[in-house]
Amino acid sequence: MKFVLATVLVAGLCLVHADDYNGRKMSFSATDVSRFTAKFSSVEHVHNDLEVFTNQQLEKSYDYLLLAFTFDKYDLNRPGFEKLYRKISDKAWEDTEGLIKYQAKRGLTVNINGVQSAVVGLLNEGKVGKTSLLDSDELSSLKLALSYEKILADESHRIHKKISHAHDKANCYDPDVAHYLDEEIIEYQSGVIRKLTGYIHNLNSIIEESNTKDMGIHMFDEYLEKAE
C-alpha cells in the first residue's frame, strides 16, 4: 500500500497541472527548472531600467570618491568637503549593493558593465557650469553634486512612474518595486538634494562678503566636518 501511495506522489510531483488566468491548463515538468524563478508581477518590465540605475549608482560612488579626493589634497585641504563627498560615495556604494540584492531576490540578474560616465556626460551637456571632478572649488563642487543628484532623482522617479499606476497603460504595476524605490532610494534623494541646496545658498552668501571670504569658507568647512 505504501509503495502504491509513494508511486502516486512521485507521479504527482513529476507533472503538476494548474490553471492560468485564462482558464487554460499549464503543465510543468519537474526537469524544466528554468521556468521556476523568483520573478513575478511586472518586475521584468523594469529589468533593464534597474540594471542601468544600479550601474549609475556604482559609477556615482567612484565619482564622489574622486570628488572627495579633490578636497583632500594638500593644496586645498578641506576636510569638511572631503567628508561630505566621501559620505555620499559610501551611500551610493550601499545603494549599489542593495539594488543588486533586491533584483536577485526578485529573480533578476544584474550585469555590472559600467555606464561610461553617463551622468557626468549629462552634466557636460550644460546642466551645470564647471563639471570637472578634479578641478572644482567649494561652491562649484556643491553645484555639481546637486545637479548630479537631480539627474539620478529624475531617473528613479521615471522608473517608479513606469512601474506604478501613473503609467498603467501597459498594465505594468509592481507595488513591490515602487515600495523599494520609495524606501531605499527616493526618500534619501529628496533629503540630500534639500541639504545640498541649503549648503549652496549658505556658502554663496559667505563668498559674497569679500572681506571675510577666506575665513568664512574655512569656518563653513569646519561646520561640514562636524555636521557630516
Number of C-alpha atoms within 10 A of each C-alpha: 6 7 8 8 10 11 11 12 11 10 11 12 11 13 12 13 12 11 10 9 7 6 8 9 11 10 11 15 12 13 9 8 9 6 11 10 11 11 15 10 13 17 22 17 16 17 15 15 15 23 20 19 18 27 22 23 24 22 23 26 24 17 24 23 20 18 25 26 20 23 24 17 12 8 8 11 15 23 19 23 26 24 22 19 25 22 17 19 24 16 16 23 19 15 18 23 14 16 23 20 15 15 20 14 13 18 16 19 14 18 11 14 11 14 15 11 13 14 20 20 12 15 19 14 11 10 16 16 13 17 22 15 20 14 12 17 14 16 18 18 24 19 21 23 23 20 22 21 19 16 15 19 19 13 17 21 15 14 20 24 15 21 24 20 15 10 15 12 9 10 11 18 22 20 16 15 21 20 14 15 18 16 10 13 19 19 12 15 18 13 11 16 18 12 12 19 15 12 18 18 11 13 18 15 12 19 16 10 11 10 10 11 16 13 13 17 18 15 14 18 22 15 13 18 16 10 10 13
